[in-house]
Amino acid sequence: MQMEMKRIANNKENRMDQVLEEFSKIGIIPVIALKDASDAEPLAKALIDGGLPCAEVTFRTDAAEESIRIMAEKYPQMLVGAGTVLTTEQVDRAVNAGAKFIVSPGINPKVVSYCVKKKIPVMPGCANPSDIELAMELGLDVVKFFPAETNGGLPAIKAMSAPYHKMRFMPTGGINAKNIKSYLDFKKIIACGGSWMVNKDMVKAKDWDGITALTREAVSAMLGFTIRHSGGQFILSGTFIEMMTTHGRGLHGDIAVGVNYVERAVYHLENRGFAFDEASRVYAEDGSLKAVYLKNEIAGFAIHLVQN
């Protein structure tokens, strides 16, 4: 009996770690508010098709609980959670509907303690050192920084990271395609919450293709794909050509694709059906992935991702 209870507890701990790890790989967490639960399924599909299999469904509307249930049931591969959770009763409703994480705009000790006790991943909103110290006292090492831009944005997060070096952040509020890279470049930020790709007017108009396009643009802006070099017996890179004495990978040669975050790019490309040569992984001194080859050639070229 004790062994079984320990196994269940460990599984719950692992689920918490898994959610946070997936957050980090996804990079952008769409924050959505639905007034009509019938929009949940097509919106979820639009996000998945656009490359973001994740959603924080805010409890600001009566349709939230049912929307979470629909998304979780129709797309079990999607990481669906509840946002703007203010009470333990809402926690129960969200989790019973299929939510895998809880997010709140502020730090309510009762709600956080309830989630921690039940091993439910929870990220309360924090905006100052006092909030962060309370979160640490409650056993958390990841918090939402909200509203991000209003509360000083990235400079504020960097300033608070100095004394609280073990704390990590998910900034939300004012994040968009233009500033997301500056946030994600800071190692203490695991992901950013955003709503620009789920424009409420587009949801109202049921413009799912438009939301898919915006989502793809958001992912592309985050990953920043660029051609770094290409070649076979020579390498063309920027303004120079380098002659090669030996033929490397690829029937016709090698193409290096630069990305802002290699690990995130791997995650997103794997979701699109690409496979990677695990033996080709190269890591930086800090343990981050800095290069990896696709498993299969494309048009006779070996393709590898490298850090921009």
Number of C-alpha atoms within 10 A of each C-alpha: 6 7 8 9 10 11 12 12 14 13 13 16 15 13 17 18 13 13 16 18 14 16 20 20 19 24 27 29 23 22 22 25 24 22 15 15 18 13 18 26 18 16 24 26 21 24 25 20 19 21 24 25 23 22 28 26 29 24 24 15 14 14 19 26 22 19 29 30 22 20 29 22 14 13 16 12 12 19 22 29 26 29 28 20 23 21 14 16 10 18 25 14 17 27 19 13 22 23 26 22 24 27 25 24 19 20 21 19 14 13 21 27 18 17 19 16 9 12 18 22 24 28 25 29 26 26 24 14 14 10 18 24 15 15 24 16 11 14 12 21 16 22 27 27 31 25 19 23 16 10 16 13 19 19 12 15 23 17 12 16 17 10 10 15 11 12 19 20 23 28 29 25 18 17 21 18 16 10 13 21 19 10 21 22 13 13 11 18 24 24 26 27 26 23 21 18 24 23 16 15 9 14 21 13 9 14 16 21 17 17 24 23 16 20 25 20 16 23 21 16 17 25 21 16 18 14 15 17 16 19 22 20 15 16 17 16 15 10 5 8 13 11 11 12 8 9 14 14 17 18 14 17 20 25 24 22 21 22 24 22 25 22 20 21 24 21 17 20 14 13 15 11 7 13 14 17 12 11 9 13 14 15 12 10 8 6 8 13 19 20 21 23 25 19 16 15 17 14 10 13 19 23 22 21 27 23 19 16
